[in-house]
Amino acid sequence: MSELFSTVCSSEQTYFVAQYILSKARQRLGKDAESIRRIEQELESFMMDKFNRPQLAVNFRLLLDGFSVGSDDNVANSLASIVQSTYASPSDVTKLYKEYHGALTCGRRLPSLDSLRNERVLMPIIEQAFGHLWGNTAQNRNVDIMDRFMWLIACATHCTSDDPKHIDKNQLQDLVRQMNELSNRLPVRPILTVLNRAIGDILKWINTPILARIVVFWLRDLLSYDEFTFYSTYFQGPNNLIPLDLLEEVAHRHPLLKPLVLEVYKDSFNSKVRGFAPDKQISLQKVVIDRMAALAQMDFALPVIRYFSQTAELIDEGVLSYFIFRILSQFEAPYPEKFYVPMVQLIDITISAVKTTAKEDERSVICTFLEDVDDDRSRNVLRKLTRESSSP
C-alpha cells in the first residue's frame, strides 16, 4: 500500500485523479463504502505528510465534495478552518450547524456528509464536545453550544443519506440526548468503586458506535493517565481489569472500532508502570497479550501479528514466545501465507526462549504449527528447534 501511495502522490495531479476515482467509487457504494473512505483518508494523510501542505489536501477534498473553495460558502470555509487549525471553534460549529440543521428542517438536501464525517473534521468536534472526559479540554457549560456540537456528531455518524426524507429526526435527536447523558454521567478518571457503579450505563452506551468510540477514548485515558496509575493501583493479575473487559466488549460489538481498541492495548503493552518490578511488568504484558489474542480471533489476526513483527526486537523473548503460543493455540491449518510467514519469523528469533521458558504444551503447539506449514524456512526452524530442544 505504501508503494501505491508513493506513486499516487508523486505529483498533485496524480493525487487529485486518484482521489477523484476513489470518491466516485465511494458514491456508488453508498453505505458500503467504509473501506474506500479509509483509503481516501490514509491517502490524504500521506499527501499531507509528504508535501506538508494541508491546505492543498483540504481544497482537493472540498472540491471533490462539491464545495466552492475560497468563496463565501459557509460550509466550505468552516470545514477548511477546522482542518487547518485542528480545532473546532464554536463559531465554525455554529455555522455548520445552521447549514446542516437548517437544510434538514427545510427539507433540502444536506451538504456533504462525507466531508462532515472526515476524521480531520469530526475528531476536533468530538474533542471539544467530550474532551473533558479524558482531560484534554475544559467542559463547556453553554448548553446550546454543546447541543450544536453533539448534533453535528450525530448527523455525521447516524445519517447515511443527504436526503431529508431518509433521515429520522427523532432518532437523530435521541442520539443527541444519549450524548448529553454520557457527557454528564461518565465519571472522569474514576476509582474502581465508582467505575463499578457506572458499568450498567456504559454497557448501554456502547451499543451505539459513536458512543462506543467516545468510551474507548475515555478508557484509554483512564488506563494511561499519570504514568498508568490505574495499573499500579489495581493490577494484581488477569482478573478484575474492567477497562480491558469493556474494550473487548466494544471490539466484539463494533468491528470497525477494532483498530482503535488495538491502539489502546498497545499503550498498555508498552507501558512502564511506576513502581512495577520487571516480573510484574511482564505479567501485565502477558495479560494484554491475552486480550490481543482475543482480538485476533475476531477476524483481526493480521494487524495484531504485524504489530509484534514490527516491534519484536524491543520485546522480551519470553513475552514474545508467550504471544506466539497464544496466537497459534487459537488457529488451525491450513494457514494463509500472510499469517504463517510472520509467525515463522517470530519463532525463528525466539528459539532460545521457546526452549528455555516455554512450557511443554506451548512447545508442542509451536512444533505442530511448523510441521503444518509447507515452507522451507519453517522446516529449517523446526529442525533447529528440535535439535536444540533435544540437546543436553
Summary of the structure (lengths in Angstrom):
residues: 392
radius of gyration: 24.1
end to end distance: 46.7
largest distance: 82.5
contacts: 1194
relative contact order: 0.05
helix: 77%
strand: 0%
